[in-house]
Every structure is written in C-alpha cells, then in structure tokens.
C-alpha cells in the first residue's frame, strides 16, 4: 500500500479519534479504549457526578457540543501500521488537549485552570498559562498572585513580568500600580518604560503627571526615568509631534532634553523638515541642538540628508563649537550616505579637516575595495596634517589585515611628518606577527629616517627578534 493511502487512512481515523476524545471527571485523558465505550463512560460520569459542580459541568458541556460524532475507530490504523498508529496517537493527544484547553480558557477559565494544575506540567502547561495571561492579563495577574506559592521563583517572575507587560497594552493605569512588585531592577525599568509609552497613548496628561511624580521619587533611578520619558515622548510624538516638541523644549533637565531631542526632531521632520530645523535652532542648549541634528540625519531620506548636511556646514553658529560635533555629523552622514560625506568634505573648515578625514576614511575602509578608493581620494584631496592622518590610517589598515604589507609601507613612507612616520614604524614592530619581522627589517632599509630614529627603530626590532626567536640564537 502506498504512503498516500496510509495518510488518507490516518487523516480519516484522526477525525474519528478527535471526536472520541474527552475529559473524565478525574481530568485524566483516556485514549486507548474504543471510542464508543469512552463516550459511554463519559456520559455516565456526566449524569451522576458533573451535575454536582456547575463549573465542571459547563466545561463538559462545551466538550460535548464541540466535537462531531465518531466516524470510525483508530484500530484499523493500528493493524495497518503500529508505528504510524503510535505516532498519530501521541501527536493527536497533545494537539487535542491543547486545543480544547485553549478554547476552554476563553469560556470557562476556572475549569481549564483546575484541570491544568492537576494534570499538566512542563512546556505545555507554561505555554497555555502564558497564552491565557496575555489574552486576559487582569484576571491572569490575579490568578498568578493567588497561586504564587505553587510556582518556582523563576517561573513566577517570568510569568508576572510578561503578564504585566500585556496588561500595560490594554490597562496601563492598572499595570503601573504593580511596578514595585517586580524585584529585578532591569525588568522593573523595562516595565516602567513600556507603561510610560502605553499610558501616554491612552491618556497623555495623566501619563506625564505620573512621570513627573516619579521624578521626585528617589527610589526611581535616573536611567529608568529617562527611559520612561523617552517612551512617553516617542508615543506622544506619533500623534502630537508639535506638542511633544514644546514639552521637551520646556524640560528642566538638560541631560533629558538632549536625550529626547533626536526622536522629537525626527517626528517633526516627518511632517515638515523646515519646522524641525527651526525647532532645533530654538533649543537653549547646544548639546540638545546637536543631538537633534543627529536624530534628523539618521532618519532622513537621501534628499533630506543632502539638505541637512549642507545646512549644517553653512551655519556658522553650529560650526563655532568644538570639532567633535562636526565629526559626529559627518560620521552619521557617512554611516547612511558615504558619497555625500565625501562630497561635502571640502566645505569643512580647515581646522577640523584632519579629524574629519579620519571619520570618512575609517568608514570607507570598511567597504569592499574601500581602501583603494580612499587612497585615490587622499592623494587628490588632502594635504599637510590631514594627508598624514589619512596615509597613516590606510597604512594601518593594510598592515592590520595583512592584505598588502607593501602598500602599507608605501603609504607609511609618504607621510611627511617624521614624528608620525617613526611612531607608525614602532607600532608596526610592536604588533607584527613573528613571521613578518624579517619583511619589516628588510623594508625599513628603504624608509627615510633620521639617524636617531633609525637607531631607536633598529634597537626595538632587535629586541622583538631576540624575544620571539630566542631558542634560535646562539649564546
């Protein structure tokens, strides 16, 4: 008989098997007796015992009306193929139990939970319990508290947290009352942040009042409070970006304002980029302004990226600060749009070009054949200290990856600063693998060095060779 015929029989007897499956008053699944006898046994139990307990009767009635009458017995499959029969029997046992209890949890959770506690354990019990508490977190949390002593601490903690996170989605005002029941600091901070976002979507005024009260509670860490505000502002920005921006602008905490400026600016920009730029210009703190620019750049499309970078590089007020902010803007630009960063490099003030060159080249070198393209750009666009910085970076890249030591020394030899060149040679000697020392020794003969630097480099190289090959050196 073909496998196709076997599975046709399996499917047909499976239908009959599903129809004959039920739960006795004792809660024990019975599947090895013939279906007709099983149903008769259940009916006898229902007529005498289940009437005494309305909850169990309700569950039994659901089972009675939910399954079709038996179509056949599973015995033919057992005779045909004992292995297939055993496999189907086992799999259907789990699937039917899970399906029935899942449905019963929706209509009669008391009966279902009672059966689960008496007859189930392990993965299936945890899966059903978690599913129910996610669907009905308010009643689920009440049940968890009532049965805390029947669970190990790890299972209880995980179920409590997942239930409160689910409660936050539907009843955030209720969930916030239970934050302090979470003993793990990291979990409590995560819950606080999620409630802040969900509560803001439901009732912004009440949510921000709650966060303001938390800010005066010394038991709430600054990190947790910050995460809460970030979630709340992000949620508020979804529907009211202008109001969210005004709220952030009025914050008394400079650090919090800086941390929120980027997400708020991005929300404003989604409606009107010029409005977002104008809002950043009105922020009282320089750090918040730059954080806002970072947020804009990271979330902008290609056209807006060009607008933002050009606007930034042509704003003397923004460029008056130290070069670190400029490098951060350029770095973020290179992250999302390297060609644009390269294109705008010449607009950078000369005093900042050395550090800016490092930002661009490092990002370039991460790409396939990026070192070659970066080398072309360095040769044609950089000079002085900026050129030396770029040449040093490329030499390090070639030497570190061991992809082209010859190119590494060509770039090293092109460095104009004797100090930078000598320092890079010493770096190569310190970090070189033993097999590379002979190549370095030979190549250094063609590198231009002062007599003093030559003596220092030779001494350092001799020490490395003696240390790495001491067993080969005669006394």
C-alpha positions as CSV (number, residue, x, y, z in Angstrom):
1,X,0.0,0.0,0.0
2,X,1.4,3.4,-0.9
3,X,2.3,6.1,1.7
4,X,-0.5,8.3,0.2
5,X,-3.1,5.6,1.2
6,X,-1.6,5.3,4.6
7,X,-2.0,9.0,5.3
8,X,-5.6,9.1,3.9
9,X,-6.5,6.4,6.4
10,X,-4.5,8.3,9.1
11,X,-6.5,11.5,8.4
12,X,-9.9,9.7,8.5
13,X,-9.2,7.9,11.7
14,X,-7.7,11.0,13.2
15,X,-11.1,12.7,12.7
16,X,-12.8,9.8,14.5
17,X,-10.1,9.9,17.2
18,X,-10.7,13.7,17.8
19,X,-14.4,13.0,18.1
20,X,-13.9,10.3,20.7
21,X,-11.5,12.3,22.9
22,X,-13.0,13.7,26.1
23,X,-12.0,14.5,29.7
24,X,-13.3,12.4,32.6
25,X,-14.3,13.9,35.9
26,X,-10.9,13.0,37.2
27,X,-9.4,15.1,34.5
28,X,-7.3,12.2,33.1
29,X,-7.3,11.9,29.3
30,X,-8.3,8.4,28.1
31,X,-7.4,7.4,24.6
32,X,-6.7,3.7,24.5
33,X,-10.3,2.3,24.9
34,X,-12.6,2.2,21.9
35,X,-14.4,5.4,21.1
36,X,-17.9,4.2,21.8
37,X,-17.0,2.8,25.2
38,X,-15.1,6.0,26.0
39,X,-18.1,8.2,25.2
40,X,-20.4,5.9,27.2
41,X,-18.1,6.2,30.2
42,X,-18.1,10.0,30.0
43,X,-21.9,10.1,29.7
44,X,-22.2,8.0,32.8
45,X,-19.9,10.3,34.7
46,X,-21.7,13.4,33.5
47,X,-25.1,12.1,34.5
48,X,-24.0,11.3,38.1
49,X,-21.1,13.5,39.1
50,X,-20.7,16.6,36.9
51,X,-24.1,17.9,37.9
52,X,-22.6,18.5,41.4
53,X,-20.2,21.1,40.1
54,X,-21.5,23.8,37.7
55,X,-18.0,24.8,36.5
56,X,-17.1,21.3,35.6
57,X,-20.5,20.7,34.0
58,X,-20.1,23.9,31.9
59,X,-16.7,22.7,30.6
60,X,-18.0,19.2,29.9
61,X,-21.0,20.6,28.1
62,X,-18.6,22.6,25.9
63,X,-16.7,19.5,25.1
64,X,-19.8,17.6,24.3
65,X,-21.1,20.2,21.8
66,X,-17.7,21.0,20.2
67,X,-16.7,17.6,18.8
68,X,-18.5,15.7,16.0
69,X,-19.8,12.2,16.4
70,X,-17.2,9.5,15.9
71,X,-16.7,8.4,12.3
72,X,-14.5,5.4,12.9
73,X,-12.1,3.8,15.4
74,X,-8.3,4.1,15.4
75,X,-7.9,0.3,15.5
76,X,-7.6,-0.2,11.7
77,X,-4.6,2.1,11.6
78,X,-3.0,0.1,14.4
79,X,-3.4,-3.1,12.5
80,X,-2.1,-1.5,9.3
81,X,1.0,0.2,10.8
82,X,1.7,0.1,14.5
83,X,4.4,2.7,14.2
84,X,2.2,5.2,12.4
85,X,-0.7,4.4,14.8
86,X,1.5,5.2,17.8
87,X,2.8,8.4,16.3
88,X,-0.6,9.7,15.4
89,X,-1.9,8.7,18.8
90,X,0.8,10.6,20.6
91,X,0.6,13.7,18.4
92,X,-3.1,14.0,18.5
93,X,-3.1,13.6,22.3
94,X,-1.0,16.8,22.6
95,X,-2.8,18.7,19.9
96,X,-6.3,17.9,21.1
97,X,-5.5,18.6,24.8
98,X,-4.0,22.0,23.9
99,X,-6.8,22.9,21.5
100,X,-9.6,22.0,24.0
101,X,-7.9,23.8,26.9
102,X,-7.2,26.9,24.8
103,X,-10.9,27.2,23.9
104,X,-12.0,26.4,27.4
105,X,-9.7,29.1,28.9
106,X,-11.7,31.6,26.8
107,X,-15.1,30.5,28.0
108,X,-14.5,28.8,31.4
109,X,-11.0,29.6,32.7
110,X,-11.7,28.2,36.2
111,X,-12.4,24.7,34.9
112,X,-9.5,24.8,32.4
113,X,-7.0,26.0,35.1
114,X,-8.2,23.4,37.6
115,X,-7.6,20.7,35.0
116,X,-4.2,22.1,34.0
117,X,-3.0,22.3,37.6
118,X,-4.0,18.7,38.3
119,X,-2.9,17.0,35.1
120,X,-0.3,19.1,33.3
121,X,3.3,20.3,33.8
122,X,6.3,21.5,31.8
123,X,6.2,23.2,28.4
124,X,2.5,22.7,27.5
125,X,1.3,23.9,30.9
126,X,3.6,27.0,30.7
127,X,2.5,27.7,27.1
128,X,-1.2,27.6,27.9
129,X,-0.8,29.6,31.0
130,X,1.2,32.3,29.2
131,X,-1.2,32.4,26.3
132,X,-4.2,32.9,28.7
133,X,-2.5,35.6,30.8
134,X,-1.6,37.5,27.6
135,X,-5.2,37.5,26.4
136,X,-6.7,38.3,29.8
137,X,-3.9,40.0,31.8
138,X,-6.1,41.5,34.5
139,X,-7.6,38.2,35.6
140,X,-4.4,36.4,34.8
141,X,-2.4,38.6,37.1
142,X,-5.0,38.0,39.9
143,X,-4.7,34.2,39.4
144,X,-0.9,34.4,39.4
145,X,-0.9,36.2,42.8
146,X,-3.3,33.6,44.2
147,X,-1.1,30.7,43.1
148,X,2.3,32.2,43.7
149,X,3.2,29.5,46.2
150,X,2.6,26.8,43.7
151,X,5.3,28.0,41.3
152,X,9.1,28.1,41.4
153,X,10.5,31.6,41.7
154,X,11.9,31.7,38.1
155,X,8.7,30.7,36.5
156,X,6.7,33.1,38.7
157,X,9.0,36.0,37.9
158,X,8.9,35.4,34.2
159,X,5.1,35.0,34.1
160,X,4.5,38.0,36.3
161,X,6.6,40.2,34.1
162,X,5.0,39.0,30.8
163,X,1.5,39.4,32.3
164,X,2.2,43.0,33.4
165,X,3.7,43.9,30.0
166,X,0.5,42.6,28.4
167,X,-1.6,44.5,30.9
168,X,0.3,47.7,30.0
169,X,-1.0,47.4,26.5
170,X,-4.7,47.2,27.5
171,X,-4.8,48.6,31.0
172,X,-1.7,50.8,31.6
173,X,-3.2,52.6,34.6
174,X,-3.7,49.3,36.3
175,X,-0.3,47.9,35.4
176,X,1.6,50.9,36.8
177,X,0.2,50.0,40.3
178,X,2.2,46.8,40.3
179,X,5.6,48.1,39.1
180,X,7.1,47.8,42.6
181,X,6.3,44.1,42.7
182,X,9.0,43.4,40.1
183,X,12.2,42.8,42.2
184,X,14.7,42.6,39.3
185,X,16.0,46.2,38.6
186,X,16.4,45.7,34.8
187,X,12.9,44.1,34.4
188,X,11.3,46.9,36.5
189,X,13.0,49.6,34.4
190,X,11.8,47.9,31.2
191,X,8.2,47.6,32.6
192,X,8.2,51.3,33.6
193,X,9.3,52.3,30.2
194,X,6.7,50.2,28.4
195,X,3.9,51.5,30.7
196,X,5.0,55.1,30.1
197,X,4.6,54.7,26.3
198,X,1.3,52.8,26.5
199,X,-0.1,55.1,29.1
200,X,0.8,58.1,27.0
201,X,-1.1,56.7,24.1
202,X,-4.2,56.3,26.3
203,X,-4.0,59.4,28.4
204,X,-1.1,61.8,27.8
205,X,-1.9,64.2,30.6
206,X,-2.2,61.5,33.2
207,X,0.9,59.8,31.9
208,X,3.1,62.9,32.1
209,X,1.7,63.7,35.6
210,X,2.7,60.2,36.7
211,X,6.2,60.6,35.2
212,X,6.6,64.0,37.0
213,X,5.7,62.3,40.3
214,X,8.3,59.6,39.6
215,X,10.9,62.3,39.0
216,X,10.5,63.2,42.7
217,X,10.8,59.6,43.9
218,X,14.3,58.9,45.0
219,X,13.8,55.2,44.6
220,X,13.4,55.6,40.8
221,X,16.8,55.7,39.1
222,X,17.6,58.4,36.6
223,X,18.2,55.8,33.9
224,X,14.7,54.3,34.4
225,X,13.1,57.7,34.5
226,X,14.9,58.7,31.3
227,X,13.7,55.5,29.5
228,X,10.2,56.2,30.7
229,X,10.3,59.8,29.3
230,X,11.8,58.5,26.0
231,X,9.0,56.0,25.5
232,X,6.4,58.6,26.5
233,X,7.7,61.3,24.2
234,X,8.0,58.9,21.4
235,X,4.4,57.8,21.8
236,X,3.2,61.4,22.1
237,X,5.1,62.3,19.0
238,X,3.2,59.8,17.0
239,X,0.1,61.8,17.2
240,X,1.2,65.2,18.6
241,X,4.7,66.0,17.4
242,X,4.4,69.7,17.9
243,X,3.1,69.4,21.5
244,X,5.8,66.8,22.2
245,X,8.5,69.2,20.9
246,X,7.1,72.0,23.1
247,X,7.2,69.7,26.2
248,X,10.8,68.7,25.5
249,X,11.9,72.3,25.0
250,X,10.4,73.2,28.4
251,X,12.2,70.4,30.3
252,X,14.3,71.5,33.2
253,X,16.8,68.6,32.8
254,X,19.5,69.4,30.2
255,X,20.5,65.7,30.0
256,X,17.0,64.6,29.4
257,X,16.4,67.2,26.8
258,X,19.5,66.2,25.0
259,X,18.4,62.5,25.0
260,X,15.0,63.3,23.7
261,X,15.8,65.9,21.1
262,X,16.7,63.5,18.3
263,X,13.5,61.5,18.4
264,X,11.3,64.6,18.6
265,X,13.1,66.3,15.8
266,X,12.7,63.2,13.6
267,X,8.9,63.2,14.4
268,X,8.6,66.9,13.4
269,X,10.6,66.3,10.3
270,X,8.2,63.6,9.2
271,X,5.6,66.3,8.8
272,X,7.8,69.3,7.9
273,X,11.6,69.3,7.7
274,X,11.9,73.1,7.9
275,X,9.8,73.1,11.1
276,X,12.1,70.5,12.6
277,X,15.2,72.6,11.8
278,X,13.6,75.7,13.1
279,X,12.7,73.9,16.4
280,X,16.3,72.8,16.8
281,X,17.5,76.3,16.3
282,X,15.3,77.4,19.2
283,X,16.6,74.9,21.7
284,X,18.5,76.7,24.5
285,X,21.3,74.1,24.9
286,X,24.0,73.4,22.3
287,X,24.2,69.7,23.2
288,X,20.4,69.3,22.6
289,X,20.7,71.0,19.2
290,X,23.5,68.7,18.1
291,X,21.6,65.6,19.4
292,X,18.6,66.8,17.4
293,X,20.7,67.1,14.2
294,X,22.0,63.6,14.7
295,X,18.4,62.3,15.0
296,X,17.4,64.1,11.9
297,X,20.3,62.9,9.8
298,X,19.9,59.2,10.8
299,X,16.2,59.2,9.9
300,X,16.2,61.3,6.8
301,X,15.9,60.1,3.2
302,X,18.8,60.8,0.7
303,X,17.4,64.2,-0.5
304,X,16.9,65.4,3.1
305,X,20.4,64.2,4.1
306,X,21.9,66.5,1.5
307,X,19.8,69.4,2.7
308,X,20.7,68.8,6.4
309,X,24.5,68.4,5.8
310,X,24.7,71.4,3.6
311,X,22.6,73.4,6.1
312,X,24.8,72.4,9.0
313,X,28.1,73.1,7.2
314,X,26.8,76.6,6.3
315,X,25.6,77.6,9.7
316,X,28.4,79.5,11.4
317,X,26.6,79.2,14.8
318,X,26.8,75.4,14.6
319,X,30.4,75.3,13.4
320,X,31.6,77.6,16.2
321,X,31.5,74.7,18.7
322,X,34.4,72.3,19.0
323,X,35.0,69.9,16.1
324,X,33.6,66.9,17.9
325,X,30.1,67.8,16.9
326,X,31.1,68.4,13.3
327,X,32.7,65.0,13.3
328,X,29.6,63.4,14.7
329,X,27.5,64.9,12.0
330,X,30.0,63.8,9.4
331,X,30.2,60.3,10.9
332,X,26.4,59.9,10.9
333,X,26.3,61.2,7.4
334,X,29.0,58.6,6.4
335,X,27.0,55.9,8.1
336,X,24.0,56.4,5.9
337,X,25.4,58.2,2.9
338,X,29.2,57.9,2.4
339,X,29.3,59.6,-1.0
340,X,27.5,62.6,0.4
341,X,30.1,62.8,3.3
342,X,32.9,62.7,0.8
343,X,31.3,65.3,-1.4
344,X,30.8,67.7,1.5
345,X,34.3,67.3,2.9
346,X,35.7,70.4,1.2
347,X,33.1,72.5,3.0
348,X,34.5,71.6,6.3
349,X,36.7,74.3,8.0
350,X,40.4,73.6,7.6
351,X,41.0,73.4,11.3
352,X,38.6,70.4,11.5
353,X,39.7,68.6,8.4
354,X,42.3,66.3,10.0
355,X,39.8,64.7,12.3
356,X,37.1,64.8,9.7
357,X,39.4,62.9,7.3
358,X,39.7,60.1,9.8
359,X,36.0,59.8,10.1
360,X,35.5,59.5,6.4
361,X,38.4,57.1,5.7
362,X,37.6,54.8,8.6
363,X,34.1,54.4,7.2
364,X,35.4,54.0,3.7
365,X,37.9,51.3,4.7
366,X,35.0,49.1,6.0
367,X,33.7,48.6,2.5
368,X,34.9,46.2,-0.2
369,X,37.8,47.7,-2.0
370,X,37.2,50.8,0.1
371,X,40.9,51.2,1.0
372,X,41.8,51.6,-2.7
373,X,39.1,54.2,-3.3
374,X,40.1,56.0,-0.1
375,X,43.7,56.1,-1.2
376,X,42.7,57.8,-4.5
377,X,40.7,60.3,-2.6
378,X,43.5,61.0,-0.1
379,X,46.0,61.5,-2.9
380,X,43.9,64.1,-4.7
381,X,42.1,65.9,-1.8
382,X,44.3,66.0,1.3
383,X,47.4,67.8,2.3
384,X,49.5,68.6,5.3
385,X,48.4,67.1,8.6
386,X,45.1,65.8,7.1
387,X,47.1,63.9,4.5
388,X,49.4,62.4,7.1
389,X,46.4,61.3,9.1
390,X,44.8,59.7,6.1
391,X,48.0,58.0,5.0
392,X,48.6,56.6,8.5
393,X,45.1,55.2,8.6
394,X,45.5,53.4,5.3
395,X,48.9,52.0,6.2
396,X,47.4,50.7,9.5
397,X,44.5,49.1,7.5
398,X,46.8,47.3,5.1
399,X,49.2,46.1,7.8
400,X,46.5,45.1,10.3
401,X,44.7,42.9,7.8
402,X,48.0,41.7,6.3
403,X,46.3,42.1,3.0
404,X,49.1,44.2,1.4
405,X,52.2,44.9,3.6
406,X,53.9,46.5,0.6
407,X,51.1,49.1,0.3
408,X,51.3,49.7,4.0
409,X,54.9,50.7,3.8
410,X,54.3,52.8,0.6
411,X,51.7,54.8,2.5
412,X,54.0,55.0,5.6
413,X,56.8,56.3,3.5
414,X,54.6,59.1,2.0
415,X,53.9,60.6,5.5
416,X,55.5,64.0,5.7
417,X,55.8,64.2,9.5
418,X,59.0,62.4,10.7
419,X,57.3,62.0,14.1
420,X,54.2,60.4,12.7
421,X,56.2,58.1,10.4
422,X,58.6,56.9,13.2
423,X,55.7,56.4,15.6
424,X,53.9,54.2,13.0
425,X,57.0,52.1,12.4
426,X,57.3,51.4,16.1
427,X,53.6,50.5,16.1
428,X,54.2,48.0,13.3
429,X,57.1,46.4,15.1
430,X,55.2,46.0,18.3
431,X,52.1,44.5,16.7
432,X,53.7,42.4,13.9
433,X,53.5,38.7,13.9
434,X,56.8,36.9,14.2
435,X,56.7,35.8,10.6
436,X,56.5,39.5,9.4
437,X,59.6,40.7,11.3
438,X,62.1,39.8,8.6
439,X,60.0,41.6,5.9
440,X,59.8,44.7,8.2
441,X,63.6,44.6,8.8
442,X,64.3,44.4,5.0
443,X,61.7,47.1,4.1
444,X,62.9,49.6,6.7
445,X,66.2,49.9,4.9
446,X,64.4,51.9,2.2
447,X,62.5,54.2,4.7
448,X,63.9,57.7,5.2
449,X,64.7,58.2,8.9
450,X,66.9,60.4,11.0
451,X,70.0,58.8,12.5
452,X,68.4,59.0,15.9
453,X,65.1,57.5,14.8
454,X,67.0,54.8,12.8
455,X,68.9,53.7,15.9
456,X,65.8,53.6,18.1
457,X,63.9,51.6,15.5
458,X,66.8,49.1,15.0
459,X,67.0,48.6,18.7
460,X,63.3,47.9,19.0
461,X,63.4,45.5,16.1
462,X,66.4,43.6,17.6
463,X,64.6,43.2,20.9
464,X,61.5,41.8,19.2
465,X,63.6,39.3,17.2
466,X,65.5,38.2,20.3
467,X,62.3,37.7,22.3
468,X,60.5,35.8,19.6
469,X,63.4,33.7,18.4
470,X,65.5,33.3,21.5
471,X,65.7,29.5,21.0
472,X,67.4,30.0,17.6
473,X,70.0,32.5,18.8
474,X,73.4,31.0,19.9
475,X,74.8,32.2,23.3
